Amino acid sequence: MRQLEIITMEEKHLEQILKIERETFTVPWSKAAFKSELNTNYGYYIVGMLAEQVIAYLGAWVIANRAHLTTLAISKNYRHRKIATELLRFLYTKLEQRKIKMITLEVRMSNQIAQKLYRKEGFVSIGVRENYYSDNQEDALIMWKKI
């Protein structure tokens, strides 16, 4: 595989991102939601590119001395190639530069693959948000990591 390029997400990437979003999530974000996130002062969104193709993306909120992972998805044709790990480690580096000490996230209780990735990356479970997901009222596992 060619070298993954990680760059700042821009509106021009949104059509490709929305395709990945729809193939990944039962309740995908809308184009308007992504546009809104790109225009906040606290949003930090990146894409993983191969040539001109978006194959992955990650989003986080950075507020005060903490970060919150909002989204992470990899195109179905590029999964199981450690791309999520690359994006997360890129994020950790950027957060360290900004003196951010902790990152949190929520993940579906049923999403064992994502939980395994996060645990491998040093995240630990700290609680549950009951009925967190609007599509089926599934609980979310709350995880955090010191950076």
C-alpha positions in Angstrom: 0.0 0.0 0.0 1.2 3.5 -0.8 2.1 5.9 2.0 -0.9 7.2 3.9 -1.0 11.0 4.0 -2.8 12.6 7.0 -4.1 16.1 6.4 -6.7 18.5 7.8 -10.2 17.7 6.7 -11.8 20.2 4.3 -15.2 20.6 2.8 -13.9 19.3 -0.5 -13.5 15.9 1.2 -17.0 15.6 2.4 -18.5 13.6 -0.4 -15.9 10.9 0.0 -16.3 11.0 3.8 -20.1 10.7 3.6 -19.7 7.5 1.5 -17.5 6.0 4.3 -19.9 7.3 6.9 -22.8 5.5 5.3 -21.0 2.2 5.0 -19.7 2.4 8.6 -22.5 3.7 10.9 -26.1 2.9 11.4 -26.9 6.5 12.0 -24.5 8.4 9.8 -23.7 12.1 10.2 -25.1 14.4 7.6 -23.1 16.7 5.4 -24.4 19.6 7.4 -23.2 18.0 10.6 -19.7 17.7 9.2 -19.8 21.3 7.9 -20.8 22.5 11.3 -17.9 20.5 13.0 -15.4 22.0 10.6 -16.5 25.5 11.5 -16.2 25.2 15.3 -13.3 26.6 17.3 -12.8 23.3 19.1 -13.2 20.8 16.3 -10.1 18.9 15.0 -10.8 16.8 12.0 -8.3 14.9 9.8 -8.5 12.6 6.8 -6.2 9.8 5.7 -5.5 10.0 2.0 -4.1 7.6 -0.6 -3.4 9.7 -3.7 -6.6 11.8 -4.0 -8.9 9.4 -2.3 -10.1 9.8 1.3 -9.9 6.3 2.9 -10.3 7.3 6.6 -11.1 10.1 8.9 -11.0 11.1 12.5 -12.6 13.9 14.5 -12.1 15.2 18.0 -13.1 18.1 20.1 -10.3 19.9 21.9 -11.6 21.9 24.9 -9.4 23.3 27.6 -6.9 20.6 28.5 -9.0 17.6 27.2 -9.9 16.0 24.0 -13.0 14.0 23.1 -12.9 11.6 20.1 -16.1 12.2 18.1 -15.7 10.0 15.1 -13.3 7.5 13.5 -14.0 5.5 10.3 -12.0 3.6 7.7 -13.3 2.7 4.3 -14.4 -0.9 4.2 -11.8 -1.6 1.5 -8.9 -0.5 3.8 -9.8 -1.9 7.1 -7.5 -4.2 9.1 -4.4 -2.4 7.8 -3.6 -0.4 11.0 -4.9 2.9 9.5 -7.0 3.7 12.5 -3.9 3.3 14.7 -2.0 5.7 12.4 -4.8 8.3 12.7 -5.0 7.9 16.5 -1.2 8.2 16.9 -1.1 11.3 14.6 -3.9 12.8 16.9 -1.9 12.0 20.1 1.1 13.8 18.7 -1.0 16.9 17.9 -2.6 16.8 21.3 0.8 16.5 23.1 2.0 19.6 21.2 -1.1 21.4 22.6 -0.4 20.1 26.1 -3.6 18.1 26.2 -3.3 15.4 28.8 -6.4 13.2 28.4 -8.7 12.0 25.6 -12.2 10.4 26.1 -14.7 8.7 23.8 -17.9 6.7 23.7 -18.2 3.4 21.8 -21.1 1.1 21.3 -21.2 -1.8 23.7 -21.6 -4.1 20.7 -18.6 -2.7 18.9 -16.0 -5.2 20.1 -13.6 -4.4 17.2 -13.4 -0.7 18.1 -13.1 -1.5 21.8 -10.2 -3.9 21.1 -8.4 -1.1 19.1 -8.9 1.4 21.8 -7.7 -0.9 24.6 -4.6 -1.7 22.5 -4.1 2.0 22.3 -4.2 2.4 26.1 -7.8 3.4 26.6 -9.5 2.1 29.7 -13.2 1.7 30.5 -14.5 4.2 33.1 -18.3 3.8 32.8 -21.4 3.4 30.7 -23.8 5.9 29.2 -27.1 4.1 29.2 -29.4 4.4 26.2 -26.8 6.6 24.5 -27.5 5.7 20.8 -30.7 7.1 19.4 -31.2 4.4 16.8 -31.6 1.5 19.2 -31.0 2.9 22.7 -27.8 0.9 22.9 -25.5 1.7 25.8 -22.1 3.4 25.2 -18.9 2.4 26.9 -17.0 5.5 28.1 -13.3 5.1 27.7 -10.3 7.4 28.4 -6.6 7.6 27.9 -3.8 9.7 29.4 -1.6 11.1 26.8 
